[in-house]
Amino acid sequence: LDGIMPQLAITPAFLAALLLMVGSVLWTVYLSFTNATLMPSYEFAGLISYEKLWANPRWILAYTNLFIFSVLYIGLTLACGLGLAVLMDQNIRGEALYRSILLYPMAISLVVTGTVWRWLFNPGTGIESFVRNLGWENFDFDWIVQKDKAIYVIVFTAIWQGSGFIMVLLLAGLRSVDANIVKAAQIDGAPMSMIYRRIIFPAIGPIFLSCFIILLQHAVKTYELVTALTSGGPGTATTVPALFVFDVFYARGQIGQGAAGAVMMMVALLIFL
């Protein structure tokens, strides 16, 4: 009995995870091959839900927005986080305070973040109004109400919230590199830029990969930030897949099409992984 006690201890948690996670995924995949609506229909209907999904212009826009958002958000957040980590790695005075300030946005709810930045980006109450009151009356900063620029408002806000977290992860990685290797390179006359590029960054490659995966899953499932910041607007300009799936699945009751959208979100994540 003692030999199987560990297995018995984790069995309830394992079964719960298997049922709630794997079971839910499989059930969603099955629903995506039906034509279910608010009136349940569990008969196999082939790819009809996927055909309707990809014929929907709003879904095409949502997937395009996901691509734009993911590329910019992941790339720029990694770059900002790495830059901040390198600066912090110089043992600057007051590092603990600066690190806390930079990490603080990650502790704020996405809904709160979106709401506050919505006020700041609002032309009538935010940055544009403030600058104009200072005397610069021709200053324009109304991206949040422009269809072709609103997605970049979401990107900026997401970077603001995520850079500090990535900084902390990368900073821990930078300080885990063997100091003797760095000193040996310095003795050989290598500049710090080359030491970072040839020694330190390759050494923390697994941490870069972890940061990429964390940011990727945040990007794919982005919902609260978009809802609080733009509600998918102006119009449908900033619709993302999670917002589309929620609207189709719950508000419109098109369960089959909503499930198909959820499956496509999962496919997008699996392709990257």
N, C-alpha and C positions, 0 to 999 in steps of 0.2 A: 504493500500500500504506500509506503514511504517513497517508493520509486516513481509513482505516478501522481503524487500529490501536486507537484508543480503544474502538470497538465490539467489536473482537475480544477486547480485554482483559476487558470486562465480560460477554461472552456466556456463559462458564461459570457465573458467579454468577447471571446472569439465568435461565438454564435450570434451575439447581438450585432457585432460588426458585420458579420456575413449576411445576416438578414436585412439590416437597415441600410447598409451601404451597397454591397454587391447586389442584393435582392432589388433594391430600389433602382439601381442602374439597369439591371436586366428588364425590370418591369417597364421602365421608361423606353428602352429600346423596342420592346414589344409594342407598346402603345404607338410608337412612331410609324409602325407598319399597319396601323388601323386608321379608320376614318372617324374616330371617336370625337364627339362633341359633348355638350352638357347632357345629352341623351346618350348614355354609354353604348358603345358598339365595339365589341372585342373581336369581330371577325377580321381575318387577315385581308388587307386591302392592297398589298403590294407597296409600291413606291408613291402612291397618290399623295400622301402628306408631304413627301419630299419634293414632289413636282410642284405642288401648290406653294411650298415654302420658297423654292428658288425662282418661282414666277412672281413672287411678291417683291415689288421695288423697294419696300421698306426694309426687307430682310437683306437685300443686296447692299443697301446703304449701311445697315447695321454691321455687316461683315466687313465692309470697306473701312468703316470707322474703327472697328476692332483692330484691323491691320495697322492703320495709321497710329492709333493710340498705343498699341503694343510696341511697335518699332521705336517710336519717340520716347515713350515712357520708360521702357527697359533700358534703351541705349543711354539716354540722358541721365536717368537716375543712377545707373552704374557709374557713369562718368563723374557726376557730381559727388556721389558717395566716395568714389576713389580719390578724387581731388581733396575732399575734406579729410579723408583718412590720412593721406600723405601729409597734409598740413598739421594734423594733430600728432602725427608721429614724430614731429620735430621737437617734442617736449616743450611746448610753448607755455608761458605762464598763464595760469587760470584755466588750464585744459579741462579740468573737471566741470567747471561752470559752463564753458563753451560746449562741451560734449552734451551736457544736460539740456542746454537750450536747443541744440540742433536735433536732439532725440525727442524733445517734447512733442512736436507735431504728430509723432507716431502714436502717442498716448491719447490723442484726441479722436473722438468718434468721427467716422467718415461723414455722417449726417451733419455734425456740427461744423466740420471743416468746409463742407459744401455750402452750408448756409452762410457762414462768415465770408467766404470768398465770393459768394453771389452778391452780397452787399458791396464788397469792394469793387467788383467788376461792373456793378450796375452804373450806367452813365449818369443817372440822376442823383445817386447818393454816395458813390464810391470815389475811386481815384480820379476819374475824369472831372467830377464836380469839385473835388478838393483842389486840383491843379488850376482849374479855371477860376476858382475863388481867389487864388494867389495872384491872378492877373494875366495868366496865359489863356486867353479866351478862345484861341483856335485849337487848343489841345483836344485831341480825340482819342478815346480809349474805350470803344464800344464793341469790342470783339464778341462779347457774350450775346449780343443781339444780331450778329451777322452770321448768316448761315454758313459761309465758307470759312469762318475763323473760330466759331464757337468751340469746335473740337479741340483747338489748341489751348483754350482756357482750361479745359478739363485736364489736358496733358500737363500744363504748368502746375495746376493745383495738386495733381497726383505726385509730381516730382517733388514739390515742396514738402509733402507729407512723408514720402518714402526715402528721401536722400539720407536723412539722419540715421535711419535704421540700417541702411546699407553701409554707411560710414562706420557704425559700431562693429558690424560683422567683419568688414575689411580691416579695420584698425586692429582687431584682435588677431587677425591673420598676419598682419604686418609685424606685430610684436611677437609672434610665435616663431619667426624665422631665426635661425641660429645666428646670434650676434658675431660669433667667431668667423663665420663665412663672410659676413659683411666687412669685418675688420681686415680680413685677409685681402679682400678685393681693394679696400682703401689703401692698404700698404703697397699693393701692386700698382697704385696710381689711377685706378678706375674712378671716374667722376660719379657722383651720386645718381645722376640721371641714367647712366649705364648700369649701375648696380641695381636700381629699381627695375629697369627694363629687362636685364639679362638674368638677374638672380632672384630678386624678391617677388616680382609679379609671377614668374613661372612657378615659384615655390607655393604660392597661395592659389594656384589654379583651381583646386577643388572648392575653395570658398567662393571664387567667382562663379563657378557652376551652380553652387547652392543659391547664391544671390539671384542668378538668372532664373532658376526654377521658381523661387519664391515670387519674384516680380511677374513672371509669366502667368502663374495661377491667379495672382491679383488682377492682372490685366484682363484675362479671359472672363473672370466672374465679376468684373466691375459693374456695380449696380447702384449702391447707396450714394456714391459720390456724384454720379450723373443725375440721379433723381433729385438730390438736394440742390445741385448747382444749376442745372438747366432743365430738368424734367424731360430730357430728350429733345428740347427745342433749341433754337426757334423753329417752330413747326416740328419736323422730325429730323432735323439736321444732325443732332448728336445722339440719335438712337444707337444703342449698342445691343449685341445679341441677348444679354441677360434681361435688359429692359423690354426687348421685343418678345422674348419668351414669356416673361411674366404677364405682359399685356394680352398676348394671344391666349395663353393658357388659362388665366384667371378672369381677366376682364371680358374677353370675347368668348370664352368657353370653347375654343377650338383645340381640344385636348390633343388630338393626333398631330396637328401641325405644331403645336407648342412642344410636344415631345420630340418631334423631328428637329426642331431648333435646338433643343437641349442636347440631343445626340451630336449635332454638328458642332456645338461648342466643345463637347468632349473630344471629338475628332480633331479639332484645331489644337487642343492641348496635347493630345497624343502624338500628333505630327511633330511638334516641336520637341517633345520629350524623347 
